[in-house]
Amino acid sequence: MARNKHPEETVHLILDVAFRLFMEKGYEHTSIQDIINHLGGLSKGAIYHHFRSKEDILIAVTDRMTAESNQMLAVIRDRQDLSGEEKLKTIFKESIARSVQDDIFTVAPDFHNNPKLLFSLLHDTIEEVVPNYILPIIQQGISDGSIKTDYPKQLAELILLAANIWMNPMVFDSSEEDSYCKFMILSQMLQGFGLDIIDTEILERLQELVSIYQKSKK
């Protein structure tokens, strides 16, 4: 058999197809054969040459989903011109402004059918994003006076879990009205920590994403 001269392209293709199928059908309802059927003639051997199992593909899909986001977080964390509070607000704005968010909310994945994908993203949030990106920003905010808390690690976890899970309509199937109420509660809660970071622009963008999701479900 001829040697594959472009293994990276093959891996990208496998992950593109797997991501789309996981979003549309759910991880549990997507088989290796489903992925093969959408690879344009690649064999099962081509998949197993790069991935030992479907779960390995899931891990790679999750890693790719979070890599770009983590790079953005690192850039904001390391900026010298912003306070801790300003960095958190910048993270909120840039995270929801990315065009990939429109794609994800348009596909409208049901995380009830993607428990492994949801857990993988949740695990990355707590084990990777909190200690490496959000916690250092909150510690800076405590030092510069822009954030008020005696529990920086727990606040970092709370902010991310509320923003990524509790407010995510793809997890709880929230209506636009319910999502708006959640946004207001989160904003009030953050203000209690000295964090006035959810402004009108962020709120309007969040509502836009919820609207995209609800329309995609119909």
Buried (B, 14 or more C-beta within 10 A) or exposed (E): EEEEEEEEEBBEBBBBBBBBBBBBBBBEEBEBEBBBEBBEEBEEEBBEBBBEEBEEBBBBBBBBBBEEBBEBBEEBBEEEEBBBBBBBBBBBBBBBEEEEBEEBBEBBBBBEBBEBBBEBBBEBBEEBBBEEBBBBBBBBBBEEEBBEBEEBBEBBBBBBBBBBBBBBBBBBBBEEEBBBEBBEEBBEBBEEBBBEBBEEEBBEBBBBBBBBBBEEEE
